[in-house]
Each structure stands twice: as structure tokens, then as C-alpha cells.
Amino acid sequence: MKQFLYFLSKTDQTVVSRCPPMARNIQYSLGFFVLLTGTIALLSGTYAISNMFLYEDPSTGQPVMPFFGWPASIILGLVYATFIMAIDREIVSATNKITVAYRIPLAIVISLIISKPIEMQLFDSAVVQQLSSDNQHDQHNQNLSNELDANVNRLQVRFNILDSSLRAAVDSRNYWQKMKLAEIVGTEAAGTSGHPGEGVAFRQDDENMKAQQTLIDQYNSDLKTVKTELDKARIAKKTEYHLDKQKIAYDLLSKSVALNKVKDNDKSGTATRMGWSITGLFLLFEIIPSLMKLLLSKTEYDALIDKRRLLNILSTDMIYEEATSIYHDKSAEEISKENPVRISQLYLSQSD
């Protein structure tokens, strides 16, 4: 793990091994912060890229991910995180404080890029709900919904009329049935003959009752047919609406716009404050390594690296001066043949 953290902070392990524990711990810490921002970048990048593969399920209206979506998102997220870590690695490896100060704006930009997808992920439920609401109010979808509703409403009105007519026919049939019984027993009441038996009035009441029963049978048949059509229309409304409506876009831009609407609609301001808090947190993660390089005094490791770099430059100048003064009139092949040991020493001096 130490070697990996040294690698992330671009630390020369040969040099740092000669440094005291404090200098080594600082190099550990710098590598840890690069690893931390890389991990966050992996989560952020994977989520951001995953939105490229999301699509709306026509049957449920919910976002779904194809089987290859997450593996592809993770792979591309790793590439993105590697790129961010490479930039951070260069930032923490700078030894000149002025150079580090110039790189702070770059760290700020990186933190803003990383924090936005993480923020959208934390607000994902509210964002998806906002996208769904916006989709329902889309003009094309509203027209389609109104058209499908009109067909369902037309059948519903017809069903209600038939149902009312059926109830009226049942009441009428029951009335004539009572009148028949009244004729048989000779009950004297309004609408009856007052003579018991199956006379002319009884036969008329019987015909009226049968006529109402015929209507009842017809209404029941019509109601069954309309009920079937109504059920089909309701199913078709759901199916056709999801198939023909304007689909919800789950890309990063659409979610970013929806997130801004969620914040605007939140009158308490909690969503906005949370968003700024997340951005500030990732800004802190990203800028801490640069601040450490600026605020901490120069360590033994930095001094050794600077001196070695200076020695290499001086060595290069000396080699050049020696080569031009002693071997200026000879080719490289002639120099190699004349003094191969010296040539090897010159090359070795540059590799240390």
C-alpha cells in the first residue's frame, strides 16, 4: 500500500527512503488525497456515464438500464478516474510553491466537475420525479392523453346511460309484477281493475312486465359489450400512451435542468444549501493537497529532489563542455572507440 501511495504522489522511493518519518508521512498523505479524489471521480464518472444508457420502460414509465450499461459505465468511469488522478498526481508532485498556486484554479475546476454528478445522484429520486412531471406536461403528451381520455370517457358515458336505463327497466318490471299480483287477488288500488283473477288488466300487466324484461335483457347484453370495450380502452390508454408519448430523457443535461427546477421549487432552500455543501466538500477534498504544498514548509524530500535535479543539470552542462572541448573534432563513433569507459560513465551519470 505504501508503494501505491508513493506512486500516486509521484514520490521517488529511493530518495524518500533516506528521509525522516515526517517527510515520508507527508508523501503518504499526498498520495492518499489523490486516491480519495480518484475514488470520488470513479463514482461521479460512473454515474454520469450511466445516464447515457438509461431509457424509459414503455410499460412502466420508469428508467431502466440495459444489461451492458453498468459494466460499460464502470469501465469508462475507471478511464475518467484515471485521468483525474493523473492530473492530481501532477499537482501534488510540484515542488515550486508558485507552480502549485497556479494549479489551484485547476483543482477548483476539477472539484466542480466531479461534484455535479454526485449531487445529481444524491437528488436522483427528486430529479426523476421532476422529469416525469415535466414529461406529463409536454404538449404532445397532453394531446395524446386527452385523445385517449376522450375515448374512455365516451364509453364511460354510454355505460352510465345503459346502467341507468337498466335500473329504470328493473323498477318498471317490478312495478308491473306487483300489479299482476294485485289483479290476481283483486286488490283495489290505483291502476287496478279491482276484480280478482287473470282478466284483461292482468294480461296487460303481464305484457308490460315482459316488455320490460326484454329491455332488461337487452340492456344487460349491451352493458356487457360496453364494459368489455371500456376495459379494452383503459388498457389501450395505458399501453398506447407509453408507446406513443414523448419519452423521458435521462441524459446528464436533462437531469441537470431538472435538478435546478427541484432547487427552485424548494421554497425552504434546503436543496440549494445541500447542493452547495456537496460542492464545497469536494472542493475541499480537491484543494487540500495544493494547500498542503503551499502551507507546509519544504521537507527533506523536496530538498533532496531539488538538489538531485540541480546536480543532474550541472552534470549535463559539464558533460557538454567536456565533450565540446575534448572531442569537438571527433564523431560519436570515434569517441566510443577511443574511450568507451568514459562514455559509459557519462551515460550512467545521467541515469542516477
Buried (B, 14 or more C-beta within 10 A) or exposed (E): EEEEBBEBBBBBEEBBEEBEEEBBEBBBBBBBBBBBBBEBBBBBBBBBBBBEBBBBEBEEBEBBBEEEBBEBBBEBBBEBBEBBBBBBBBBBBBBEBEEBEEBBEBBBEBBEBBBBBBBBBBBBEBBBEBBBEBBEEBEEBEEBBEEBBEBBEEBBEBBEEBBEBBEBBBEBBEBBBBBBEBBBEEBEEEEBBEEEEEEEBBEBBBEBBEBBBEBBEBBEEBBEEBBEBBEEBBEBBEEBBBEBBEBBBBEBEBBBBBBBBBBEEBEEEEBBEBBEEBBEBBBEBBBBBBEBBEEEEEBBBBBBBEEBEEEBEEBEEEBEEEBEEEBEEEEEEEBEEEBEEBBEEBEEBEEE
